[in-house]
């Protein structure tokens, strides 16, 4: 993904936007869940440390941490991303919605990114067996966590229920056979 955001804002310095919610949700995780290979960040010209004046890459250290959490997730969980495809249709996502995404290796592994972790569905129609349901916090990284449901059965649409905490924040659901 090349330079997400507009020319005057884009990826703001930590002092102006310490959480980087928009960049994390839409650019970083949106790109990953579409099967992308990386983000080239643009630093908006209306802020300190812009593309033309940046002398301190630590000005966006919080975002680099969130990028590291994402990379570590894929590495630590041995996610076979090269075998996976974007399947937003399995979570009822319309093309005009950018708050949830699905990357799937159908029948084996489903990653469902929720911009707001309200209860969501995953269509496992045509799939058999039991699937574990774990949650990853893209804001803080760390281990997979248990949510309100530990497993689901294939064969129909299933409710993914709720994350361990912070229902109003973004989460990644890992549904694995």
RONUTI-466682 format. One record per residue (C-alpha): residue in one letter; y negated, z negated, x negated. Coordinates in steps of 0.1 Angstrom, whole numbers. Layout:
<sites>
SITE   residu   north      up    east
SITE        a       Y       Z       X
...
</sites>
This chain:
<sites>
SITE   residu   north      up    east
SITE        x       0       0       0
SITE        x     -33      11     -15
SITE        x     -64     -10     -12
SITE        x     -60     -26      23
SITE        x     -92     -37      41
SITE        x    -127     -24      41
SITE        x    -149     -17      11
SITE        x    -172     -46      17
SITE        x    -146     -73      23
SITE        x    -109     -65      15
SITE        x     -93     -94      -5
SITE        x    -119    -121      -6
SITE        x    -121    -147     -33
SITE        x    -104    -180     -27
SITE        x    -137    -198     -24
SITE        x    -146    -176       6
SITE        x    -111    -174      22
SITE        x     -86    -199       7
SITE        x     -58    -192      31
SITE        x     -59    -154      31
SITE        x     -42    -153      65
SITE        x     -52    -118      73
SITE        x     -42    -103      39
SITE        x      -9    -122      39
SITE        x       1    -113      75
SITE        x     -10     -77      77
SITE        x     -11     -63      42
SITE        x      15     -83      21
SITE        x      42     -90      47
SITE        x      34     -59      68
SITE        x      40     -37      37
SITE        x      72     -56      28
SITE        x      86     -54      63
SITE        x      79     -17      64
SITE        x     100     -12      33
SITE        x      71      -8       9
SITE        x      71     -15     -28
SITE        x      38     -33     -34
SITE        x       1     -38     -27
SITE        x     -28     -26     -48
SITE        x     -55     -51     -38
SITE        x     -91     -41     -35
SITE        x    -119     -67     -40
SITE        x    -147     -61     -16
SITE        x    -182     -54     -31
SITE        x    -201     -79      -9
SITE        x    -184    -109     -27
SITE        x    -184    -125     -60
SITE        x    -158    -110     -85
SITE        x    -157     -76     -67
SITE        x    -138     -46     -80
SITE        x    -167     -36    -101
SITE        x    -177     -71    -114
SITE        x    -144     -91    -116
SITE        x    -141    -111    -148
SITE        x    -118    -137    -134
SITE        x     -85    -128    -117
SITE        x     -81    -165    -109
SITE        x    -108    -160     -83
SITE        x     -79    -150     -60
SITE        x     -52    -174     -74
SITE        x     -42    -186     -39
SITE        x     -33    -150     -29
SITE        x     -13    -145     -61
SITE        x       7    -176     -52
SITE        x      15    -162     -18
SITE        x      26    -129     -34
SITE        x      48    -149     -57
SITE        x      64    -167     -27
SITE        x      72    -134     -11
SITE        x      87    -120     -43
SITE        x     107    -152     -49
SITE        x     120    -151     -14
SITE        x     135    -116     -18
SITE        x     150    -126     -53
SITE        x     162    -161     -44
SITE        x     178    -150     -12
SITE        x     194    -119     -27
SITE        x     179     -97       0
SITE        x     193     -61      -3
SITE        x     160     -46       6
SITE        x     171     -11      -7
SITE        x     197     -11      21
SITE        x     173     -22      48
SITE        x     151      -3      73
SITE        x     121     -12      94
SITE        x     134     -18     129
SITE        x     104     -32     148
SITE        x     120     -18     180
SITE        x     147     -46     178
SITE        x     120     -72     184
SITE        x     101     -54     212
SITE        x      72     -45     189
SITE        x      50     -17     201
SITE        x      33       6     176
SITE        x      -1      -9     186
SITE        x      10     -44     177
SITE        x       9     -58     142
SITE        x      18     -94     146
SITE        x      56     -91     142
SITE        x      78     -69     121
SITE        x     116     -65     116
SITE        x     134     -53      85
SITE        x     171     -49      91
SITE        x     204     -41      75
SITE        x     220     -37     109
SITE        x     250     -58     117
SITE        x     245     -80      86
SITE        x     209     -92      80
SITE        x     176     -92      99
SITE        x     143    -104      87
SITE        x     118    -110     115
SITE        x      82    -117     104
SITE        x      62    -134     131
SITE        x      24    -135     127
SITE        x      24    -164     153
SITE        x      57    -181     155
SITE        x      60    -183     192
SITE        x      95    -178     205
SITE        x     106    -142     199
SITE        x     137    -121     206
SITE        x     160    -100     185
SITE        x     181     -73     200
SITE        x     217     -78     186
SITE        x     232     -55     213
SITE        x     262     -37     199
SITE        x     267     -63     171
SITE        x     295     -88     170
SITE        x     299    -123     156
SITE        x     278    -153     148
SITE        x     245    -152     129
SITE        x     227    -181     112
SITE        x     190    -185     119
SITE        x     168    -199      91
SITE        x     131    -199      86
SITE        x     109    -192      55
SITE        x      74    -204      52
SITE        x      53    -175      37
SITE        x      23    -197      33
SITE        x      40    -223      10
SITE        x      72    -207      -1
SITE        x     102    -230      -8
SITE        x     137    -232       6
SITE        x     149    -218      40
SITE        x     145    -243      68
SITE        x     163    -251     100
SITE        x     144    -243     132
SITE        x     152    -253     168
SITE        x     184    -231     169
SITE        x     209    -229     140
SITE        x     228    -198     151
SITE        x     230    -170     177
SITE        x     258    -147     189
SITE        x     257    -109     187
SITE        x     262     -87     217
SITE        x     228     -89     234
SITE        x     191     -99     230
SITE        x     189    -134     215
SITE        x     160    -159     215
SITE        x     151    -170     180
SITE        x     134    -201     194
SITE        x     110    -221     172
SITE        x     103    -228     135
SITE        x     106    -262     120
SITE        x      68    -268     124
SITE        x      35    -251     128
SITE        x      43    -229     158
SITE        x       8    -214     156
SITE        x      13    -201     120
SITE        x      32    -172     106
SITE        x      69    -175      96
SITE        x      98    -153      85
SITE        x     130    -157     104
SITE        x     162    -149      85
SITE        x     191    -139     108
SITE        x     223    -135      87
SITE        x     259    -128      97
</sites>
